[in-house]
């Protein structure tokens, strides 16, 4: 554990801690403590430093408990776990799993992090989450099917995440094709599926999930300034007090169940649930592709998970790889 991570863990309770006590506990000088406190801003954390009182995090943190997370998993999920990693800091949880060795069929790897320096979303976009403020989770699974058969996997993942959140009392979330989770029209999370596969052999897939649990005002403003959808977080929901470790376990339980069901029957078992949560259904949209902007009305997904858009009276099928969507007012 780095000294910065150790400092965060001491400050996680949101109480004031004197510089002298922190220096003694961390085995460094008070000047080194002050330097590390200033560096916490790079992790998206806001610290109040008050003379004769010390330092405190402006917002207390609910840190992941790596030791108890396996015990939070359902027995059926735990029996399929090969490797579980929880990092304080990492470049990308997806990159970590993509570099992993061969994963046996029917087993899964999981990697979580409190903070990512190079978290990414669809089409190379960055994913911003302050230290301990989100769920940065990647899930690795080997599918028997070749990669071409997994085009709709992100939609099934979206349904799995909705199932996990409903089990924790979170309802009325929506899914925006192909990989966003919305709360009141704002972005709560995103999904990124990456694969490593031979042309006709089994596909090793890493599913990345970024979910906002607590997002400070400063971080929210940065997201908007970068041009993304206005963000939302679970902490906004009245009464939501689920520990992040429990949240992670529920998501992993549903991802394992989803992978087994998707391997058996593809998108079909998830299509109705996805359509019921479709944020774009029957709404005016703009399709941005190589041919420029086209305007139409979203008409749901087909059996393959592709989006249908009515443009000038005819249905056009939109694939995930070369377009983005922007809902019109």
N, C-alpha and C positions, 0 to 999 in steps of 0.2 A: 504494500500500500504506500502510495506517495505521501509526502508530508502535507501536500495540499488536500488530498482526500482524507487524511487523518484529521486535519483541521476542520473540514466540513463535518465530519462525524461528531466532533466535539461540540460544534455549533448547531447541530441539527435540531436541538430542542428549542431553539429560538430565545433562550435566556442569555443574559450577559455573562461573559467569561472574561476575566481580567487577562491582560497581556502577559502578566507575570505567571499566572497559573497555566495559561496555554503554553508558554515557553518551557515551563518545568515539565509539563506532561508530554510535550512533543520532543523534548531534549534539544531545543534550539534557543537562540537568543530572542529577546523581545523584538529586536529589529527584523529578524527573520520572520517572526510571526506577522509583523506589520506588512512586510513585503508579500507574504502569502495571502493575507487578507485582501490586499489590493488586487492580487492576481485572480481572486475568485470572480471578479467581474467577467473574465473571459469564459467562465462557465455559466454566465447568465444569472449569477446570484447577487443580491443586493445586501450589503452589510452596513449596519449602523455601528460606528465607532465613537464612543463617548468618553471624554477624559474622566478618570477615576472610577469609571464603571466597566470599561472594556469593550468587547466586540460581541455583536449578536447578529444572526441572520434575521432580516426583516420579516421573512416568512419561514416558520419551522418546516423541516423536511421529514417526509415519511420515506426512509431509505429501504431499499430491497434487502430482505433477509435471506442471503444465499443458503444459510444452514437449514432453515425451515421450509424453503420453497419445495423441495422434493416431497416433504410430508404433506404439503397442501394439495398435491396432485391427487386425482382419483386413482385408486389402485390399478385400474386398467391402463391408465396413462403412464403411471410410474413403471409398470412392467415393460413398457416399450421404450423407455428412456435409455439412450446410450451415453450421452454426455450432456451435462448442463454447466454452463459457465455464466458467472455474473461478474461484470467488470465495473470498476469505478469510472474508468476512462478508456475509450477505444476509438479507433478511427471509424470503423463501421462494423456493426454486428453482422450484416449481410456478407461483407467481405471476409470476415472471420470464418463463417461457415462455408462459404464458397471455396475457401482454401483447405478445408478439412479433407481427410482421407475418405475412402469408400465407406458408404453407410449401408449396412445390410437392409434389405427389404423388411418392412414392418417395424423398424426401429426409427427413433428420431433423435436429433441433436437440437439443443436450444442454446441461444446466446442472448444475454440481456446486458444492458449497460445503463449506468446512471447518466452518462454523458457521452456523446459521439462528436468527434472533431470533424468527421466527413460523412455524416449521415446524409442519405440521399433518397429522393423520391423518384417518381416516374419521369422519364425523358431527361434524366440527369439533373433535375432540380434538387436543391439542397433541402434538408429537413432540419428545422431549428427547434431544439427543446432544451431548456435550461437544466442544469444538473439536478437530478431527482425530481424533475417537474413533469416527466412524461413516462410512457412505457415505450422503451426502445427495445424491441424484441425481434429475434429472428428464429425461424423454425426450419430445420432441414429434414427432407423426406425423399426417399427414392421411389419413384413411380415406375411400374413395369412398362407403361406406355411410352412411346417416343415423345419428344417435346412438342411436336405438332399437335398432339392430342390434348394438350394442356392449356390451350389458348384462353379458355374460360375459367381457369383456376382462380384468378383474382376475385371473380364474382362469388364463387363458393366460399372463399376466405372471408369476404365481406359479410356473408350470411353467418358464418361461424362466429365472427366477432360480435355481431348483433345478438346471437344466441347467448354468448358469454355475458354480455352486458345486461340482457334481459334477466338472466338468472341472478344478477346482482341488483336488480331493481331499477335498471335504467331502460326507459321505454321511449318511444316516439323519435328514435333516430332514423335517419334516412341514408340511402346509398346513392352516390352520384357516379354514374358510369364513367370509367370502368373501375375506379379504385379508391374513391374518397368516402369517408364517413362524415355525415353532416348532423349538426344540432342547430335547429332554428335557422337553417340556411348558411351556417358558418362551418368551417372545417374543423372537425373534431379529430380526425386522423386520416392516415393514408396507408395504402398497401403497395408493396413492390415485390413482384415475383421474378426471380432470376433463376436460370437453369444452366446446368452443364450436362450435355448429352451428346451421344453419337447420333448419326443420322437416323438409324432405325433401332437403336438399343434403348435400354431403360434410361430415364431422365432423373438426374439428381436436382431437386428444386429447393431453393431457399426462399422462404416467404418472410418478408420483412414487414413489420407493423410499427408505425409510429402513432401513438395515441396521446393526446394532451390530457394530463390529469390535473396539473396545476400550472397555469401560465400567467406569470406576472405581467403587469401592464406594460412594462418596458419591452419585454419579449414580444407581446402581442403587437405593439406598435411596429417593431422591426419586421414582423411577418407582413403586415399591411404595406410597409414601405418597400418591401421587396416585390410587391405586386401580386401576392397570393390572395386567396379568399380570406376574408376576416376570420380569425381563429375562434374556436370555442374550447372549453375545457370541462372535464367532469366535475371539478370543484365548484362550478357555477350551480350545479343541480342541488336543490334543497335536500338536505338529509344524506347526501352521498358522502360516506365516511369509510369506504372499503379500503383496507390497507393495500398498498401497491403489490405486495407479495401475493395476497389473495387474488387480486385482479389478474396478475400474471399467470397464476395457476389455473384460473378459470378459462383464460384465453387458450392456454396450452391444452387443456382438456378438450376444448371444442375443436382446436386445430387437428388434434389426433383423430377425433371422431370424423371430422370433415375429410381428412386425407383418406381414411378407410372407405368412407361412403363415396367419395369422388372416384376413387380407384375402381369401385364396383359399378357405378352407374353414371359417372360423369356429372354434368350440370343438372340433369333432370330433377334430382331430389331437392335442389336448392332454388330452382327457377321461380316457383310461386312465391316463396318468401322474399326473394330478391325483388320481384316485380311489385310486391306489396309495399316495399320500402323505397321504390324508385323515385328519386327526387326530381327527375326530369320528365316524368310521364305526362304527356299531353301539354307540355309547356313549350313556348317558342325558344328555339336555340339557334346558335350560330355554329356551324361546323367549319373549323379552320383546317384546311389541308393544302396539298401542293397546288391545287387549282384555285386557291384563294378562299374567300369567305362565302359560305352558302347559308341561306336562312331557311329554316323550316320548323317543324313541330316534332318533338320526340314522341315516338310511338312504342316505346318499350324495347325489350330484347327478344331475339329469336332463339331457337333451340340451341344454337351454337354460342350464345352469349354476345352476339354482335348487336349493336344498336341500330334500330330502325328509325329513320327520320323521314317524315313526309315533306318533300320539297316539290313545289309546283304540282301538287296533286298526285305524285307518285312516290312510292316507298323506296328509299335508298338505304342500303346496308352500309354501316360505318364500322370499320375494323379498328382495333385498339392501337395498332402500331404506328399510324401515320397521321393521326388527327388529334385535336383537342377540342373541347367543348366549352362554350361560354353561354350560360343561361341569360336570356334577354329579359328585361323588365317588362 
